[in-house]
Amino acid sequence: MKSPFKFLDSYTREDRGIFFGRDHEISELYRRVFQSKILLVYGVSGTGKSSLINCGLASRFDDSDWLPVNVRRGSNIINSLNEAFKKQALSPLKKYISVSEKLQSIYLDHFKPIYLIFDQFEELFIF
């Protein structure tokens, strides 16, 4: 039997069978996603924010319902964002187009809503 504890690793959608105990928070996140264009999930380090999003919330969506674009801050947020866009793009993205044009191109590639998920975003303000 696989242990439900991943210690410092965050849970992903593939772990939904062993992810437990956050049903209320997941339901609340899912409800709030449809109430505004931006949703901020904030908490101290190690509280499970990434797992809540990448496993709990992700499990509420069918693959056809959303396209999650995960962006980790890295050393340069713009480069990280562009790399995340390149991973999702089916059509080559032109180098000097705006973020909104890149999002439009990715949307046209997949025809589903795009959710930008910035992991460790608070580090932009800390460092």
C-alpha positions as CSV (number, residue, x, y, z in Angstrom):
1,M,0.0,0.0,0.0
2,K,1.3,3.4,-0.9
3,S,1.8,5.9,2.0
4,P,-0.4,8.9,1.9
5,F,2.4,11.1,3.3
6,K,4.8,12.8,0.9
7,F,6.6,14.8,3.5
8,L,8.0,17.9,1.7
9,D,6.8,17.0,-1.8
10,S,3.5,18.6,-2.8
11,Y,0.6,16.4,-4.0
12,T,-0.4,16.4,-7.6
13,R,-3.5,15.4,-9.4
14,E,-2.2,11.9,-9.7
15,D,-2.2,11.7,-5.9
16,R,-5.9,12.4,-5.5
17,G,-6.5,8.8,-4.2
18,I,-4.3,9.5,-1.2
19,F,-5.0,13.2,-0.6
20,F,-7.4,13.7,2.2
21,G,-8.7,16.0,4.9
22,R,-9.1,19.2,2.9
23,D,-12.6,18.7,1.5
24,H,-14.0,22.0,2.9
25,E,-11.1,24.1,1.6
26,I,-11.2,22.4,-1.8
27,S,-15.0,23.1,-2.2
28,E,-14.5,26.7,-1.1
29,L,-11.6,27.2,-3.6
30,Y,-13.7,25.6,-6.4
31,R,-16.6,27.9,-5.6
32,R,-14.4,31.0,-5.5
33,V,-12.6,30.3,-8.8
34,F,-15.9,31.1,-10.6
35,Q,-16.5,34.3,-8.6
36,S,-13.7,36.5,-9.8
37,K,-10.8,36.6,-12.3
38,I,-8.2,36.3,-9.7
39,L,-7.9,34.2,-6.6
40,L,-5.1,34.5,-4.1
41,V,-4.3,31.5,-1.9
42,Y,-1.9,32.7,0.8
43,G,-0.4,31.0,3.8
44,V,2.8,30.3,5.6
45,S,5.3,28.0,4.0
46,G,4.6,24.3,4.4
47,T,0.8,24.6,4.9
48,G,0.0,22.8,1.7
49,K,-1.1,25.6,-0.7
50,S,0.5,23.9,-3.7
51,S,-1.1,20.5,-2.8
52,L,-4.5,22.2,-2.3
53,I,-4.3,23.7,-5.8
54,N,-2.4,21.0,-7.8
55,C,-4.2,18.0,-6.3
56,G,-7.4,19.2,-4.5
57,L,-8.7,21.9,-6.9
58,A,-7.3,20.1,-10.0
59,S,-9.3,17.0,-9.1
60,R,-12.5,19.0,-9.3
61,F,-11.9,19.8,-13.0
62,D,-12.1,17.5,-16.0
63,D,-9.2,17.8,-18.4
64,S,-11.5,19.4,-20.9
65,D,-12.7,22.1,-18.3
66,W,-9.4,23.9,-17.7
67,L,-5.8,24.3,-18.8
68,P,-3.6,24.8,-15.8
69,V,-0.4,26.8,-16.5
70,N,2.0,26.4,-13.6
71,V,4.6,29.1,-13.2
72,R,7.3,28.8,-10.5
73,R,9.0,32.1,-9.8
74,G,12.6,31.1,-10.6
75,S,15.2,33.8,-10.8
76,N,13.1,35.9,-13.3
77,I,9.3,35.8,-13.3
78,I,9.0,36.9,-16.9
79,N,11.3,34.1,-18.1
80,S,9.4,31.6,-15.9
81,L,6.1,32.8,-17.4
82,N,7.4,32.5,-20.9
83,E,8.7,29.0,-20.3
84,A,5.4,27.9,-18.9
85,F,3.6,29.4,-22.0
86,K,6.0,27.5,-24.3
87,K,5.3,24.2,-22.6
88,Q,1.5,24.7,-23.2
89,A,1.7,26.2,-26.7
90,L,1.0,23.9,-29.6
91,S,1.6,26.6,-32.2
92,P,5.0,28.4,-32.0
93,L,4.8,31.6,-30.0
94,K,6.4,34.7,-31.5
95,K,9.0,36.1,-29.2
96,Y,7.9,39.7,-29.1
97,I,4.1,39.5,-28.5
98,S,2.3,40.5,-25.4
99,V,1.3,38.2,-22.6
100,S,-2.4,38.6,-23.6
101,E,-1.5,37.6,-27.2
102,K,0.4,34.6,-25.9
103,L,-2.6,33.6,-23.8
104,Q,-4.9,34.1,-26.8
105,S,-2.7,31.8,-28.9
106,I,-2.6,29.1,-26.2
107,Y,-6.4,29.4,-25.9
108,L,-6.8,28.9,-29.6
109,D,-4.5,25.8,-29.4
110,H,-6.6,24.2,-26.7
111,F,-10.1,25.8,-26.7
112,K,-10.4,25.7,-22.9
113,P,-10.1,28.2,-20.1
114,I,-6.5,28.9,-19.0
115,Y,-5.7,29.1,-15.3
116,L,-2.3,30.7,-14.4
117,I,-1.0,29.2,-11.2
118,F,1.9,31.1,-9.7
119,D,3.7,29.0,-7.2
120,Q,6.0,30.7,-4.7
121,F,4.8,34.1,-6.0
122,E,5.2,35.7,-2.6
123,E,9.0,35.4,-3.1
124,L,8.8,38.3,-5.5
125,F,8.0,40.5,-2.5
126,I,10.3,38.8,-0.1
127,F,13.6,38.8,-2.1
